[in-house]
Amino acid sequence: MKGEDDVNTARKDEEADGSGEKLLGFNSTEEQPSDPRGQDSMWRNEKYETVPLDVKGIDEDNSKDTRDSLYPQTALRKAQQGNERPKDAKLWPYFQDGLRRIDYVLTYHVQKPQSTHKQSSKSCLCCGFRRERKNPPAHEDPELAAQEQRLDYHEDDQRLRRDEFEENLREMGLEMEKEEGTKLPGVGFLKIHAPWEVLCREAEFMKLKMPTKKKYEVSQGNSIVEKVNMFMQKVTAPLQPKVGENQTENEKHLSYPFSREKQHLFDLSDRNSFFDSKTRSSIVYEILKRTKCTRAKYTMGISSLLGSGVYTEAYPLHDGDIDGVNAETNDRKILYEQWASYSIFYKYQPIGLVRKYFGEKVGLYFAWLGVYTQMLIPAAIVGVIVFLYGCATVDDNVPSMEVCDERNNITMCPMCDRACSYWKLVTACGTARASHLFDNAATVFFAIFMALWATMFMEHWKRRQMRLNYIWDLTSFEETEGKQKSQPRAEYEFHVMKKSLKKDQSPKAGNVKLTCRDRMPAYMTILVMMIFLIFVTLAIVFGVVLYRVSIMTALHMSSTPTFRTNIRATVKTTAAIINLIIIIIMDEVYGAIARWLTVMEVPKTDKSFEERLIFKTFVLKFANAFTPIVYLAFFRGRIIGRPGKYLYVMGSYRMEECAHAGCLMELCIQLCITMLGKQLIQNNLFEIGIPKLKKMLRQRKIDKKHQEELNKTLHRHEKDHFLGPFVGLNPEYMEMIIQFGMVTLFVASFPLAPLFALLNNVIEIRLDAKKFVTELRRPIAARAKDIGIWYTLLRGISKVSVIVNAFVISFTSDFIPRLVYRHMYSPDGTLHGFVNHTLSYFNVSHFQPGTEPMEPMHLGYKVEVCRYKDYRDPPWSATPYEFSKEFWAILAARLAFVIVFQNVVMLMSDFVDWLIPDIPKDISVQIHKERNLVVELFMKEERGKKYRNTVGDPSPQPLRSRPSSQA
């Protein structure tokens, strides 16, 4: 807790100096004005009389003299700030005086008016007064009285903890104002304001880089690059949002970590805007995290106080309203008009303003989402071209023409036992033609293109991220990041406290920590649960397989002959929809289980907690989304056996087999339904519907008659109370990571996946923007230099996609069998005869008893030999039904293709990675130039100090003799 000790030490030094207290109004009791309202004062502490706590009795329309008498600090601030005009507290986040900005809000539960007569007899140690408890009436039920007494003690205990915590906040220099039950029954608001001195002190401790007075010219590179940039700015001018930050600035302020000793370096002409609202709230949040409450059995921070119900909510405020007649221009309103609107979906995002309002972490997410969506445009165009190529060549495709040729008169073996009968290959004409749309010569090219596209996307994002780091002054962020992220979590400190109590040691000694041995039970539980959940996912897939097999058999037995031709399509579609519903449900279940397992693990820091939670959630959700697809791509139709010797599961259920054209079409249907379903239902509908539903439920607690009146009179902190809490960016990232897997992993079977992803992301950007601006409370502005573990996951998926697509092309599609047939078995080097080459023969007399068709004359003639898709010897050969030499030749070609494809594509990807530098050249030059300017600035300041010292003390300084080397 070194950082906390440094803060307290610096604060004590300021108190010893006395200047900081006088500016803040934290003077001694004798210097404070007397209480104008007697004993029931709005000041609850003798030392900090300038902090107004109870504003229920203050009329919002008080005159200037009355307000100044009730708020002596107001008159002082007006005198100090001169021309500053008070803001309307209804429209802007300010205290009742209209001058002090609300930087953070804590809410807590307030007893209802009918129960306020029952007060505790405990004394408030922090407040210095005692409340007497009235005796209950004689006719009151003893059990009910005891229950109410316990409830009152619980309320009093929470109140005392709040009083102690708030007292500690005042000692840290924060100013507060309380508001209890004025418009929202049962809800109390603690409004927190950080004065200028506190902001300066914390900014120095947090090493916040702030702009100095020094400006320097930003070079655009050589003349050619500068001309290209100017041309692109003119071309893209209509696509830029109107936020005043579109043009590239030719000058940039030199930034340096803030220091109170070097305030003359910074432009402090307007102190109210020097620290913007997001910086102020993040500073207050850091103080809240450091401040402890020791009244309980163990030390409690703000997280523990929120978890135990002492405080119910904690959030910073939005800048102002976004609509209405009285809504003044603010950053939130600009974002609502120029970012969170579907009508401007074609425009670029105002990333600079997003970062300014929400912080670097949120800004990086939307910047990454914008780069990803932008890179999807060429991928979608190429995917559409590949699909159109398949449409244009479907009539010239020889294998599909042979399937659709009735003159071939090929009789196929039954698809199931007993209920299914023989069928003609020509009935699969539609499936064969549709499969060619996704299984053609262009598929291999598209798979190679997408592998290189993934590498280009990663490199483009790294360069974009580095440019944002330079613009946002995050180039030297690693030094301060480690110190801030190393603060232990409240749960970790609680477990350390319990361990130290068992060992009779002081937890402040620093030698007590949680070891791997302490966490071993949690590790074993996590391992067992993760394996169990993976098996649950496999069991669900197996259940859907049984559904397909049983439903297909039942429909064949009960349906009419005219309907039997549509049975396969019906079963495919319904099974895909069932898979989608299960994926959506299990996603929510797996997310909750992953959080429970991470809490059980007790990570030390917030960063460690977030990374472990992300990893567990990713593994479970990735397996949930892709296990059905992996089964269709690599396992279905390959473990079924052969006619007369099929593989059965659950007694009498025969494993399902692919259609004649292969499982690629079914894989395409599954990917299409999963992508569209997850994007439309889980992502967009849930993101729109659930927040609105929660907001309606929160507003229903208020009387409907007064709801419209309240909406007009509610202050900013009360309006934000009805907004949804910000739960982090992990769900947003996870949604896009799963989509990235859909786009890259099986893109060889579904070339339209980038197009669907592009259309979804265009809506997703505006949907997320609207949610952040209008539906959610303002998040804490968290600093971040990159997207963290998500980049590692993206990198891993892009590498795995090369291998997956190689296996899809080799084993799922017919690309390799067609290639081998054309070069080894075709008499004329074409694909004529390819369909007959892929079909083996089966003697119907070799059916196992009880598995032959119930209607052998279904086709109108007696069938003696039927065909099935496999490479096996005919029944009249010396080795009947064994794998033929063609099978082994094609298998060898498939494995060789996987090895060659994987190595060639990865070599090309690594070459592209090496060819493109991670840092743009102009940014590298500017970073080096900025460092030199910082050194030059301080050298100039040092020379100025020496000059001032020389002028102030002109007496000659004695020369120092150089020490002898022999001394």
Disulfide bonds with the S-S distance in Angstrom:
Cys404-Cys429 1.81
Cys413-Cys866 1.94
Cys416-Cys420 1.66
Cys658-Cys663 1.44
